[in-house]
Amino acid sequence: MASVGATGRGSELARLAGLFDEARAGRPVTVLVRGEPGAGKSALLEAAAGLAAAAGFHVAVGDARGLPDRPFAAAGCLLDRLPGPGDQDRAQAPAPGADPLGELVERARRQAARAPVALCLDDASRLDTGSLRWLLALSRSMPPARLAIVLAARDLATAPGAEFAVAAEVLDLTGLPADAVTPFAETRCGVSLDAAAARACHELTGGNPALLLALLAGRSGSAPAPDDLRPAPGAAALPGAERWLGGLTRPALELARAVAVLGADAEITQAARLAGLDVGETLPAVDELVGRCLLANRTPLTFRHPLLATMVTERIPAGTRAALHLRAAELLRDGGFGATRVARHLVAAGPLGLSWTVEPLMTAARRLAGEGRTEEAAQHLRGLLRERLRPRVRAAVRCELARLDGFVNPDRAIRLLDAARREAEDPAVATDYALDLAALLAGCGRPVDAVAVLDDTADRIGPAAPGQLRRLRLHRALVRVAGPARLFPERERPDGAPADEAGTAGAVDPPDAPESPHSPDVPDSPDTAGRPAALRAVHAVRAGEDRAGAVRYAREALAAGGDGGTATVLWYGCRTLIHADELTEAATWCGRYRPVRGARPGRWTDVAVDLLRATVRRVRGDLPGVIEMLAPLTEPLCTEPGASHVLARLAVAALIEAGAMAGDTDTARTLLTRWGLDGEQRPRQDTVGVLAARAVLRSRTGEVPGAVEDWYTAGRMLTELGVRNPAVLPWRSRAAHLLAAEGETAEAARLARAELEDAHRWGTPRAVGTALHAVAMTETGPRRIELLDSAVALLGRSPARLGVAAARLDLGRALGAAGRTEEACDAFTAASAGAESCGARPLARRIAAARREMCPTEERETLPATLTGLTPQELRILSLARDGHTNREIAGRLFVTLRTVEFHLSGAYRKLGISGRRQLAEVMPAESRTPA
């Protein structure tokens, strides 16, 4: 039976068993078990001895370590350990002048003639030359010779060992496979590992059994989590380090320390400078560390296994380790290796009181947060807080840390920021905390509390700090402008102006007003830059009368904020550009703020950017793109404490709307219920977005009265905020479509014409075309055709591909009703292509149904019954896939995106009940015709 130590070596044991069978049949077998230290060579040798004994071999097991320093010591030891009638041989010594090698070889052959013999020797690299020559001679025995020789060694590089290695069957032991780590930990260490913990163990050790034992030492009876397995700096030294590090020369040890401190992929020159070695010392040290299996045999330098680096690091005294990290940070800084690598060493070094460390730590924290590496970013910021910082710098760091904390635990971040705000004596520091606190409160749906914090801070700092008062007033205005209006009941200013203007008084003048002589001449701080222009852009959008002015203010706000501007400026600036159909420009600004797409968000700013990107895709009609972007984003948010955050709910609302329009109403309904959006919604900044998404879902599932009510409620809230611009939300046209379909033409016409009037004032083809489409549906006969034709032309000049497809559907129906069948079929064809490219399956099905009803059906009649439920675009794509074209080739042929092809293929597979391309030939015969 195999030993417990050979756990996970099933394939090697099977190979050894086969070789023993050959040896027992009379063919001599030689085996060399090689591998790095701790790979399990000794355990496998022990298991091999057990296999041989079970197969009827006489087994002799030895270890070259500790044998006498004389010729043929190992040979004599092994022969003496063979059982049976070898006692006479053992008693006889070679005669004087006899050939000892020949005598020992003959003695072993006599033993093998009596019974199969297995000689198993560990640590064979220490063998004396005579014993190696003896083993080599035995390995060359001619059959029949029932002999098996199994040696274990890191390597046999010198003669005659090298000759033995060439002739032997070599078993190169690598680490245990990942799926063997769990049983190894259970049987050898008494530790239970789940799949994630087993992966972490394998990542740290490469599956090396000795390293696994060192990592899991002292954990018997436990079930550690993956993070618990990663040794922290300063932890107790891991057992077994001497096996790897003992006997290293001074240059090799210094170089190993340098590589461990620098981390993965250390350049030789960097490591040499950090170790204080010249080239003449460094290169031999590299070879020594590679030969000892500490470093991988490649450049840049890296340890064979991460746990080896940990072993080296743990043996460096704390003061020396801090000095090495500081020196590494300086080397990387001077070499231009980027803030992230520099900051990692500064955090490891600890507080050093050096002024130059602030910038790389802050830059790295923001970059890591943007990549979704929130914990690392927070670690950098906490490292900064351990330094002696000026009050404003300390406040900036604490606010940045609160933004990260506010994403995972908003309540805790709110408490910490409020406590810091109250303790701050410097007006600028108090304002810093107040602005971040107010932003977090407003984001959590508590705008009234946000305004109260800003007002309280303004009262505390008084008129002696006009610059800070301006910052507070600007932020207060931006909080109030987001609404909802009913949370801020109108109060009269001393001059009689309504409260909504009072909210921005002193913070920003009306767009057409000259500079106020009462405003102090205070320069904008970085977080103030862009906010006045952002407020003007918001007012211009809401008034809906000056699109060019709104775009100008948005550009001014975004430019003033720069790449590092506030999330508020980004949000209002980009939304203004989206309302004005300047989509490319909006997407460009999003890319500047968050260049890494698809990264897990670490701050609410990241969610805002991804939501803006999804909004751009939604305006363009890219429903699969919206779902692709928001589905991974909203799933983790649902379980976070920040699930009630305004941005989280808006992201879910956008995902619900896109899912409903793409035909996945079940998932959309589940999201609606799971997030608690199916009941009555209290007034919040996100309520309009939630109501709009719910109205779309209800209209797709036949709940028309509920959908109409949601549109009316959203409209009332927008009206309370003073928003008439249909580019913000065309709620009147959406409601008009539903009312017209229910026969309430008069009310539908009133809503649609009111929206058309406002749309003309704003002036974008999308807004005007959308309203004109709704007006057309309240008309009949030639007038409807005329208006629909105009709507199609206008929407065709806009980015609203989905709106064009819907208008073309209604135009085709109107043309068909007027007997203009050929024109109707052309409209349906264009509408179908648009709907398919947008991933709007319900719309595509309605178009297909209208087309079947009004257009010649000879093409459809040739299709098998199993394919009649597919849309024309699905049939085209499936046909090309059946013919062997790749997804990319199909996209090129049909002039659509790769994502669109994947979207339609998955939908078609689901309809046909198949799992992939291999089954296409069964359900879609080659002779099946597809629409042109």
ABEGO torsion letter per residue (X at the ends): XBBAAABGAAAAAAAAAAAAAAAAAGBBBBBBBBEBBGAGAAAAAAAAAAAAAAAGBBBBBBBABGBBBBBGAAAAAAAAABBEAAAAAAABBBBBGBBAAAAAAAAAAAAAAABBBBBBBBGAAABBAAAAAAAAAAAABBOBBBBBBBBBBABBABOAAAAAAAABBBBBBBBBBAAAAAAAAAAAAGBBBBAAAAAAAAAAAGGBAAAAAAAABGABGBBBBAAAABBBBGBBBBBGAAAAABGBBAAAAAAAAAAAAAEBGBBAAAAAAAAGBBAAAAAAAAAAAAAAGABBBBOBBBBABAAAAAAAAAABBAAAAAAAAAAAAAAAAAAGAEAAAAAAAAAAAEBAGBAAAAAAAAAAAAAAAAAGBAAAAAAAAAAAAABBBBAAAAAAAAAAAAAAAAAABAAAAAAAAAAAAAABABAAAAAAAAAAAAAAAAAAGBAAAAAAAAAAAAAAAEAABAAAAAAAAAAAAAAAAAOBAAABBBBBBAAGBBAAAAAABGABBBAABBBBAABBBBBBBAAABGAAAAAAAAAAAAAGABAAAAAAAAAAAAAAAEAABBAAAAAAAAAAAAAAGBAAAAAAAAAAABABBGBBBABAAAAAAAAAAAAAAAAAGBAAAAAAAAAAAAAAAAABAAAABAAAAAAAAAAAAAAAAAGBAAAAAAAAAAAGAABBBBBBAAAAAAAAAAAAAAAAAGBAAAAAAAAAAAAAAAAAAGBABAAABBAAAAAAAAAAAAGBAAAAAAAAAAAAAAAAAAGBAAAAAAAAAAAAAABBEAAAAAAAAAAAAAAAABABAAAAAAAAAAAAAAAAAAGBAAAAAAAAAAAAAAAAAAGBAAAAAAAAAAAAAABBAAAAAABBAAAAABBAAAAAAAAAAAAGBBAAAAAAAAGBBAAAAAAAAAAAAAAAGBAEAAAAAAABBAABBBBX
